Amino acid sequence: MAIGYLSLILHAHLPFVRHPEYPDFLEEDWLYEAISETYIPLLVAFNRLRDEGVKFRLTMSMTPPLCEMLCDPLLQERYLRHIHKLCELAEKEVERTAKEAPHFHSAALMYRGHFNECREVFEHKYRRNIIQGFRQLQDEGFLEIITCNATHGYLPLMSNERVKRAQIQIARENYIKHFGRPPRGIWLAECAFNPGDERYLREAGIEFFIADAHAILYGEPRPKRGIFAPAITTEGVAVFARDTETSEQVWSSDIGYPGDPDYREFYRDLGYDAPDYDYIKPYLHDDGVRRNVGIKYNRITGKVPLHDKAPYVPEWAAGKAAMHAGNFMFNRQSQARHLNPSLGRPPIIIAPYDAELYGHWWFEGPQFLFYFFKKIHYDQDEIELISPIDYLRIYPYNQRQTPSASSWGAEGYNRVWINGQTDWMYLHQHAAEHRMVELTRRFPHSDGLLKRALNQAARELLLAQSSDWAFIITTGTMAQYAVKRFKDHIHRFTRIYEMINANQIAEAWLADVESKDSIFQEIDYRVYHP
């Protein structure tokens, strides 16, 4: 019998970015980069493990906005165009580096293989819909896919129970659409929790959620097993808390694995480094501005200036990924040996990460997981990989507790999302939330154009509620775009509200907005009904 359990949890999320009104849109690259660098590499690694007979178990949230984008025909077509261009560029780079930059040639060969594999997996294996791959792995028992708030809305900062409940209910229905059954768990957006919010989860049939460590550590009463067992809330929903030790070994800029000198350097890219502008220009956006294209030839090297970074050697990086996987396994074994005698049962170690860390930020991350799962399968018998839902089946009786209000992010109590830069947003968001409930109260039944308008009002509110806009504004990355997106959704919601009040719905304008903000085609605005 295992002396400890490990639950690796990857949170796969991107904000809903879709701009059919433009032929080429910079922020859509967030999705295309994540497909090539994270989602397809993870699928390839998981399928290879399965095909080799390696037993593994991973929990992964796939948020509704991400699922909606991955299934969108327009974005699928644009990704295919994106990956075709990368395959073309990679082929040119193999020829160029063989003649002009032999120290980069092995990396160029690696990129050619990588991009061609991405194209093959996307276009032919899954016929543009890679959700099918994740769903299949769940059906086979390797993955436990959980949901998230409908648009990654920050639950504690919403104004009333109807809009909180709607975020969860809409997420549930969207999950069923994509995965064929109701979700059993949820990653609350930003791990943000306020006591009482768990009742919306219970109503949706959700059995567990993920929180940061202080949700359990500062809960009432204090936890007998710390963060190494779940707590059961008054609504009967289990909460599992993040283990800070496992997080530090991956996330820390000082001791985390991704900082190793042999791993790929994220901040050097051919889009900037190509000496011939005319050569790289066809692979940039229409504005012609130099930006990342996804081919990076340097390794981290150490604490040296970017221009002094040494060439990237894929074989060295793969060796380090295997070594770090072994170290991570050893540390989890040591942790379980230490904890087991004092807990009275095997501990469950919760190790949650943003999925995009694995591949996008840490290029070798999917390799690390591949090696780690193989080592767990072949090289030890002390640690068992399980999902939180598996633990609840093994140990259904756990301490009852009211978890503390909490979030992750700086200081752990909402500051990243409400501060002097973002507080103005909530005045408008709350007004729209109250108006949405008002509309459903006034129009409990509708059809035709009015129903379309009410459903679109719900979509605009949901998109305005996305926690991503406040996060981007606070961190200062693409803040202008985040402000515009929030204002656009509030303005569209307000215009729909005023048109309904005036009984003058502009159908052509509404159709244009429906074509742009097309998330949740299955939505029923009556989810907001009091």
TORNU-492280 format. One record per residue: residue in three letters; x, y, z of N, C-alpha, C in turn. Coordinates in steps of 0.05 Angstrom, whole numbers, plus 5000, padded with zeros to 4 digits. Last residue first. Layout:
BEGIN
AlaXYZXYZXYZ...
This chain:
BEGIN
Pro431557014791431657004821430256754831His435356794735432656864746432756824777Tyr439856674708440056894726437356954741Val438356294672440056204694440356424715Arg435956524630434256494653435856364677Tyr439256534586439456754604437856714630Asp442655994566439856074572439956284593Ile447555794518446755944541443755994542Glu450155524477447955384491446755544514Gln454255834461451955824443449555694457Phe459056074488456655944501454155964483Ile461456634450461856434471459156324480Ser461657034413460056804407460256584427Asp462457614399462457494426460657244426Lys461657664343464157714356464357574382Ser456357544330458557414314461257454327Glu453557864365453457574368455657434353Val454658364342455858304368455757994373Asp451758304295454658354294455958284320Ala446558244315447758024300450858054298Leu445858754337445858524354447158284340Trp445659064290447859114310448058864328Ala441058854267443658834252445958874272Glu437058964305437758684299440458664285Ala436159354357437359374330438459104322Ile430259384392432759234389433759244360Gln426559724428427659784401430359644397Asn424659784479423259604460424059664431Ala427460034516426060204496424460044477Asn429659604543427959794557426259964538Ile432859394502430659244512428659424527Met436559814497434859744474432459584483Glu439059794547437560034539435659974516Tyr441559284544439659354566437859584558Ile444959364501442759164499440659224520Arg448259754523446659824499444359624496Thr450659464565448959704571447159774547Phe453559074537451459004555449559234560Arg457159414510455259254495452959154512His459859644554458359814535456359654519Ile462159184576460359344592458659524574His465459024534463358844543461258994560Asp468859474529467259384506464959214516Lys471459484579469659704571467859614548Phe474559014575472559044596470559254589Arg477759124529475858904529473758934551Lys480559584547478759594524476759374524Val483559364588481759574593479659594571Ala486658984558484858894579482759104586Tyr489659324524487759134513485759044534Gln492659594562490859744545488759564532Ala495859184584493759314601491759464583Met499958824571497658874552495259004566Thr501558804636502158674611499658694593Gly500758984688501759174668502459054641Thr498458734730501158654723502458834702Thr493358974730495158994753497958934746Ile491358834679491759114686493659144709Ile491158284684492958394664493458694670Phe487358234726490058124729491958264710Ala482758454702483958584726486858494730Trp482158074661482458364655483758504678Asp481357574684483757624669484257924664Ser476457484707478557594724481157664709Ser470757674672473257524671475357654689Gln466157984667466857894694469557744695Ala465358074613466358294630467358204657Leu463157574600465857654590467057884605Leu458257604627460157404634462957474624Leu455858044599456458054628458557854636Glu455457824548457158054552457758094582Arg451957384557454757334547456557584553Ala447257664572448657474591451457424583Ala446157924525446758084549448257914569Gln444957484494447457634488448157814511Asn440057334516442357154517444957294512Leu437157804504437557724532439857524535Ala437157774448438358004461438957934491Arg434357294439437157324429438557554444Lys429457444460430957224473433857244464Leu427857834424428257904452429957694466Leu427357554376429457754379429957824407Gly424556944402425357114380427557304386Asp422056994469422756844445423757044424Ser421256884541421657054517422156874493His420156944610419656784585419956974561Pro421657304647422157024653421656844629Phe423057894647422557734624423157434629Arg424058104697422058234681421158054657Arg428157784715425757804731423457914714Thr432057874677430857604678428257604696Leu433158414688432058334662430758054664Glu435358374740432858524736431558444709Val440058104730437957974746435258114742Met442458504700441958244688439858094704Arg442958924737441258964714440558694700His446858714771444158774781442158804758Glu451158704735450158454748447358494758Ala451959234722451059054701449958794713Ala453759414772451259534760450159344739His458359124777456159074795453559184785Gln461559344735460859054735458459004753His462159874752460759814727459859524726Leu464859794800462459964800460759894775Tyr469359504784467259364798464659534801Met473159844761471759654744469259544758Trp475760154798473660284782471960084767Asp479859834818477359854834475059984818Thr484759784792482459634782479859684796Gln488760064817488660064787486159944776Gly488259984871487860254861487760274831Asn484759344870486859524880486459794867Ile483358694861482058954868484159124883Trp486958304846484558354829482958604837Val490958274882491758284854489358364837Arg488258224931489458484924490258504894Asn485857744950484457914930485958154919Tyr489857504986487157594994486157814975Gly495257354977493257154980490457244988Glu500057624966498857654993496357484997Ala499257504898500757654919499057704943Gly495956864888496857134880498157274903Trp489856574910492656574907493456834895Ser485556714967485956694938488956624935Ser480356685018483156665008483156684977Ala477056555079477156705054479956715044Ser477955895106478356185107477956305079Pro472855375111475455485102475555785104Thr470055065162469455295146472155415137Gln469954345165471254595170469954815153Arg470753665183468953875174470154145182Gln475253165163474553375182472753585169Asn472252605128474352795133473353015152Tyr470752025096470252175121472652345128Pro472451755051470051925049469552095073Tyr477751555024477251665051474851855049Ile476851364971478351204990477751285019Arg474051784948472851514947474251324967Leu477452194956474852204970473451934968Tyr481552044922482052054951479352054966Asp479052124873479851854881480251844911Ile478552674871476152514872476752224880Pro483952844867482452884892479852724893Ser487452294836486052544834484652594861Ile494152014845491152004845490052284840Leu499751624847498551854834495451824834Glu503151414904501051344884499851604874Ile509451234929507651454922505651344901Glu512250754935511350894959509251114953Asp514850474896512150384904511050524928Gln519050614837518250634866515550514870Asp519950594782522250614800521550624830Tyr515450594747517450374746519350364770His512051034758510950774750512950544754Ile515351454769513451374789512451094783Lys518051474719519551404743517651314766Lys513851634686515151374681516651284706Phe512552134707510551924708511851644703Phe517552394696516552364723514552134725Tyr517752404640519752254655518852204684Phe513252734630513552464618515452294634Leu514553204658512253044667512452764655Phe519053364627519253314656516953134666Gln516553454578518553244581518853164610Pro513353904592512153654584514053414585Gly517854284604515954184624514453934617Glu521354524570521754244576519754124596Phe519755054571519454894547519654594552Trp516255414610518355214615518155014592Trp512355704584514455844599516855654604His510055264552510255544543512455694558Gly511354784582511554804553511955094544Tyr508054894635509254654623509154684593Leu505355364646508155334655509555114640Glu500255264630501955394610504855414620Ala497655064675498554874654500555004635Asp499455274738498355354713499455164691Tyr498954744788500554934772498855034748Pro498754394850497354524828499154734814Ala499153874885501154024871499954154846Ile497953594947496653734924498653924911Ile498552994975500153234969498953354944Ile495652655026495352724998496652994994Pro498552165070497952435063497252455033Pro495551585098497451695078496651985072Arg494151675168493451575142495451695122Gly496351905212494451685216493351575191Leu500152305213497452365203495452145208Ser505252145228503852325246500952385237Pro507251795189506851695216505151885233Asn507252125139505451895143505151815173Leu511252525134508452595142506852355151His515952275117515952445141513152495151Arg514451995072515551845094515452015120Ala512852425039510852235048511952075072Gln517852675031515652825044513552635055Ser520652285004521552375030519352515045Gln517552264957517752024974518652105002Arg518352774938515652694946515752444963Asn523852754927522852934948520052874956Phe523952364886525352314912524352494934Met521152644846520052394857521352334885Phe524753054837522053124846520752874858Asn529152774817529352924842526652984854Gly527052564770527952384791528152524818Ala526153044743523952874749524652674771His531453224738529653374755527153204762Met533252854700534552874726532653014746Ala529952964656529952694668531052704697Ala531553484646528753434652528553154666Lys536953414633536253554658533353504666Gly536353154583537653024606537053154632Ala533953564554532453314559533753164582Ala538253924552535753994566534153754573Trp541953644521542553714548540053774564Glu539053624473539753374487540553424516Pro538454164456536154004464536853754480Val541954694473542554424464540354244473Tyr542655374455540955164467541654894455Pro548455784464546555634447545055414463Ala548256284518549556074501547555924485Lys547456984524546356714528547556524508Asp548957504519551057314525549957024529His544557814513546257784489548557584494Leu542357814564541057664543542857614520Pro547557754616545757904598544657734575Val546857214664548457374645546557534628Lys546156764703545557044707547457224690Gly545456244654546056344680545256634682Thr543255924610546055984614546856054642Ile538555844582538556044604541356124611Arg539955814511539255694537539655904559Asn537055994447539056024469538055884494Tyr533456014406535855854402537855864425Lys526855954391528656064410531155894411Ile521156094358523655954354525756094371Gly516756424366516756154378519155984373Val516656944352515456754333515456464343Asn515857574382516557284385515157124363Arg516758114335515657994359516557704360Arg517258704298518658464307517458374334Val511758904258513458954282514758694291Gly508258844216511058814211512858864235Asp502758834218504059094223507059084219Asp501458304212501158484189502458754193His506657934246503958024242503858234220Leu511757524214510857704234507857774229Tyr513457254172512557084195511857264219Pro515557584134513157434127511957274150Lys520357784162517957944160515457784152Ile525057504160523257444182520557574178Tyr527657724114527457434118525257364138Asp527758264123526158164101525757864103Tyr531558284164528758344170526958244148Asp536557894184535357994159532358034163Pro537757694235539057944226537858064201Ala533357504285534057464257535257714245Asp531757654337534557604332535257564302Tyr526257714340527957944346530757904336Gly524557214325523157444315524657704319Leu527656854354528456914327527057164315Asp528857064421527056944401527957034373Arg529557034490530957074465529356934443Tyr526556904536526657184527528557234504Phe527056364551524556464540524856734526Glu531955884540531456164548528956274535Arg531555214559531255414539530655684551Tyr536454954607533754974595533555214576Asp541354974631541154834606538354844593Pro540855254680542255374658541955234631Asp534255244709536755104704538155224679Gly529255434722531455624720534155504714Pro525555024729525655164703527955364700Tyr526254854784527554704762527654874736Gly527655354834525755204817527255084793Ile530655684865531155404866529455234848Asp529356214845531956154856532555854855Ser524156244829526156354810528956284819Ser519555714840521555904851523655984831Trp516255314817515855604812518155784819Val518154814834517754864806517655164800Gln518854824888520854684873520454724843Glu514255084906516755234906518855094888Ser510354684903510154924886512855064883Thr511854334943512054244915511854484896Glu511054684987513654574981513954484952Thr505654814990507555024983510254904975Asp500154494966502554454981504654644972Arg493454724965496054714952498254674972Ala487854344990489554584990492354524978Phe481154184976483954094976485754334973Val474854115002476754304992479554184996Ala468453824987471153804997472954014985Val461953985008463853994986466653994998Gly458154045048458953775040460853765017Glu457154535067455454445045456154165035Thr461154615104458454575114456454485093Thr466754235075465254485083462454415093Ile471953855095469253835084467754075094Ala478753845074476753925093474053905079Pro483753335057481753545051480053615075Ala490453335079487953195077485853405070Phe494653665085495153395073492753215075Ile494754125112493854145084494153875070Gly493053865175494154085159493054085131Arg490053515203492153405185493353615167Lys486653845231488253645246490453535229Pro485754545222485754275211487654085226Arg481554925266484154885254484354595244Pro474454965249476754955267479354905252Glu476455475205475355415231473855155231Gly482655615169479855555171479055495200Tyr487955685158486655885175483655845177Leu489055235127490655285150489355485169Ile485355275083485055065104486655135129Ala487255735059484355685061483755485082His492655725054491555865078488555835080Ala493755455006494255325032492755455055Asp488355544958491055584968491255484996Ala484155014931484655274943487555304951Ile479454674891482254714898482554994909Phe473754254907475054484894477854514905Phe468753734896471153844908472154094893Glu463753614873464553484898467053604911Ile458053904844461053894845461853794873Gly452754004835453653724837456653694838Ala451054514838451854414811452854134812Glu450254584892447954584874448554484846Arg455654584908453854364915451454344897Leu457155084888458354844878456654604884Tyr454155424918453755424889454955184876Arg456355344968453655244963452955244933Glu461255584971461155294965458355194959Asp460756094988460756054959460555754952Gly461456085043458756095033458556045003Pro467556435046465656255059462856305050Asn470656514983469456655006467456475019Phe476356434942474156314957473256504979Ala480156334886478956534903476456424916Cys483656114850483255974876481856164896Glu482656354802484656474819484756354847Ala476556024800478356214787480056354807Leu476655374826475555634829477555834817Trp476454814793478555004801477255274802Ile472354274811472654534800475154674810Gly469553614797471153804812471354074797Arg466253344764466253264792467853454809Pro461753544711464353554724464053474753Pro457553084673457953314691460653314704Arg459452894605458452834632458853074650Gly461653074557459652864557458652764584Phe465053484546466153234557464153014562His462253924525464853854514465853574522Lys457353954552457453984523460053874512Ile459053944605457553714595457653724564Tyr461454454607463054214611461653974599Asn456954774603458954784582460754544583Glu454254664650453054594625455054594602Arg458154874687457254594688456154504661Ala458255414674460655254671459954954670Ile453155554689453855574661456355414655Gln453555484745451655324729452355324699Ile457555864759457955574763456155404746Gln455356354744458056284735458555984738Ala450456344772450556314743453256244732Arg452056424824450856164817450956124787Lys453656964819455556754827454556474819Val448857194806451057204786453257004793Arg445857104852444857004826447156994806Glu448357344895448457054893447656954866Asn452257934877449957794888450057494882Ser457158154860455358304878453058154890Met463957894864461357934850459258024871Leu468557764889468158044883465658094866Pro468957204894468557374918467957664913Leu469657024838467156994853466857174877Tyr471657244780472757254808470357254827Gly470956824724470057054740470957024769His472156494683474256544702473556794719Thr467156434660469156604646471456674664Ala465256014696464556034668466556194652Asn470055684738468055884734467655954705Cys471855024714472555274727470155464723Thr472554304718471754554706472754794721Ile477053754706475253904722474654174709Ile478753114687478453384678476353524695Glu483152664702480652754714480453054706Leu486252174659485852454667483252474683Phe485951624653488551754658488252034668Gly481151394638481951384666484551514673Glu478851424589480551184594481651174622Asp476351904590474651674588476251414594Gln480952234590479252214614477551964613Leu482852134539484552054562482952054588Gln478452354510479052064508480751974532Arg478952894524476552744532477052444531Phe483853024499483653034529481252874538Gly482252944445484552794457484352784487Gln478153304438477653024435479752854448Ile480753794439479153714463478553414462Ile482753884389484453724408483053664434Asn480453904330479153924356480753764376Arg482853804281482754084290481554114318Arg483253244278481653394259480853664270Tyr486852954307484453044321482653214303Lys490552794267489852614288487152684301His490653254231489952984222489052804245Glu491653744256490053734232489053454225Phe494453644305492153814304490353764280Val498553274292496653214314494153384311Glu501053554250499953294245497853224267Arg502754034275500954044253499553774248Cys506153824315503853974322501853984300Glu510053594281508453414298505953564307Asn512254054259510853864242509153664258Phe514454284305512154414292510754224272His518353884319516253964337513854094323Gly521853854275520353624283517953694301Arg523654384275522354284251520654034259Tyr526054414326523654574320522254474296Met530454054318528454004338525854154333Leu533354334280532254074273530053994293Ala534854774311533154814288531854554279Ala538154524348535654644357533754684334Ser542354394314540854174328538254274339His544154904297542854714279541354494293Phe546855294323543955284328542555064312His551955234305551555204334548555204342Pro551755364252551755084259551255034289Ala549755814217549755814246549655524256Glu549855754161550756014173551055994203Lys548455234144550555384130551655614146Ala544755054180546754864171549055014158Thr541355484185543255434207545355234199Arg538455454136540055684143542155624163Glu535754954139537655014117539555244125Val532655044185534454804183536554854162Glu529755494170531755514190533655274191Lys526155294133528255484124530555504144Glu523154984169524554854147526755034136Ala520955384201522855194213524455044191Leu517555644164519955794175521955594187Glu513855234156515355344133517855484143Cys511855174207513154954194514855044171Leu509555684214511855604231513255364219Lys505455664176507655864173510055784189His502355254198503455224172505855414167Ile500655504245502555284247503855214220His497155904225499455974241501555754241Arg493255604199494855794183497455864198Leu491255354245492455194224494155364205Tyr489155794272491455644283492855484262Arg484955924238487256114241489655974254Glu481655484244482755544217485155734220Gln480455534298481855294288483155344261Leu477856014298480456004311481955754303Leu473255854269474856084260477656064272Pro471055424300472055384272473855604262Asp472555284366471455494348472655464320Cys474554964405472454854388471455044367Leu477955284433479155054420477154924401Met474355654455476255734434477355494419Glu471655334492470155464471471955554448Cys475855184526474454984511472955104487Leu477055694548479055544532477655334515Pro472255824575473255994553475355844535Pro471955374613470055404591471055594569Thr478455054625476355254631474455284608Met480254484650480154604623477854794625Ser484554214699482254384692482554484664Met486553574713487053804695484453964692Thr490253074745487853244745488453494729Leu492752444727493252734729490552864729Arg496151844730493651974737494252264741Phe498751264696499051524709496251644713Lys502150704675499750794690500351064703Val504550564613505250694638502650784651Gly504350334563503350184586503950304612Glu505550634520507750474531506850314555Asp500850904512501650704492503850524502Arg501051264555498951064553499750834535Leu505551574540505551414565503451194564Arg503551794492505951614491506151444517Asn499452104511498851884493501151684492Phe502352474542500352304555499752064537Ala505452734502506752594524504852394537Val501452944469503352754458504652594480Leu498853294506497453074493499352864483Leu503153654515502053494537500553244526Pro503853874463505953714476505053544499Ile498554114458499353894441501753744453Tyr498954504501496754304499497454074482Thr504154804496503154664520501154444514Glu505554984446507654954466506754804491Ser501155014412503654894402505554824424Ile497255244445496654994432499254854424Ala499755724461499155514481498555244469Glu500055994413502555914427501955694447Tyr494656074403496255914384498855824397Leu492956394447491856124443493655954425Trp496056854438496156714464495156434462Asp494657044388497056874390497256734417Glu490557394395489857114390492256924391Glu493157874399492557734424491557454419Leu493658044344495957974359495257794383Phe490157834288489857974313491957864333Asp487657904224490057824239489957974265Pro482958084203484157854191486457734207Tyr477758264248480358314238481458064225Glu472958074266472858324252475558404240Pro473757634298473257584269473157844253His477157524349476557774335476157724305Arg477657284412476757204385475857464371Val479057044472480057244453479457144425Phe477756904536476456874509477357104492Pro483856734571481456894567480356854539Leu485656054586486256304572483656464570His487955494624486055714620487255934603Ala488954944660489155044633487055254628His492354744713490154924708490455044680Leu493854104736494554314717492054484711Ile495953754791493553894780494554114762Leu497653154821498553374804496153494790Ser497452874880495552964860496753204846Leu499952314913500652564900498552634879Tyr500051984976498752034950499652304939Gly503751495013502951765007501751784979Ile504850975017505051125042504251415038Ala500950454986502550704984502550845011Met501749765000500050005000501750255000
